[in-house]
Amino acid sequence: MTGPQTDEHQRSFMDLALGEAEKAAARGEVPVGAVVVQGERVLAQDGNRTLELNDPTAHAEILVLRAACAELGSQRLQDCDLYVTLEPCPMCAGAISFARIRRLYYGAGDEKGGAVDHGTRFFCQPTCHHAPDVYAGIGETRSSVLLKTFFKAKR
């Protein structure tokens, strides 16, 4: 599905997220990267840091949501879009909803841990306060290869 951003913009912002995922892999973290964008402006970008910070909540999505909120001085990111290389988990989907992200673009689906199009399908639940527009498969191949390569090397 094609979102409101042009394909070129989607690729550009997802490329930034993929770069953050590669940095996470180099740190020994699960290679997931995320970017929060407001219009053409990148507000925050980061990758997973759960090991580095000894923090199970230090997923890429949570880190960039926190940084973007701090940058804007608001708990709401209503006119912002989130690019992430892997389908968000339930924790991250909840944070995306509470932050009121406008659009979510993600790369690879996550049948085991995802909560957007797999698992709990968080945004479809009646208890969900806000559901962003969701666009899956942006940079999917590169995201999947990065994850598979990382986990193959761990085995």
PEFENDA-V568335 format. One record per pair of residues at least 6 apart in sequence whose C-alpha atoms are under 6 Angstrom apart, sorted by the first residue. I is the first residue (numbers start at 0). GAP is how many residues later the second one is. Records with the same first field share a line. If there is no record, write none. Layout:
I=GAP  GAP
This chain:
13=69
16=16  17  18
17=15
19=13  26  27
20=10  11  12  26
21=9
23=7  23  24
24=6
31=15  16  53
32=13  14  27  51  52
33=11  12  26  27  49  50
34=9  10  47  48
35=7  8  45  46
36=6  43  44
37=42
42=25
43=20  23  24
44=19
45=14
46=13
47=11  12
48=9
49=6  8
68=6
75=23  24
76=22  23  24
77=22  23  24
78=23
79=21  22
80=20  21  22  23
81=22
82=22  23
83=22
84=21  22  58
85=20  21  22
86=19  22  23  27
87=26
88=24  25  26
89=25
96=33  34
100=31
101=30
102=29  30  31
103=30
104=29  30  31
105=30  32
106=29  30  31  32  33  36
107=29  32  35  36
110=7
114=6  7
115=6
122=8
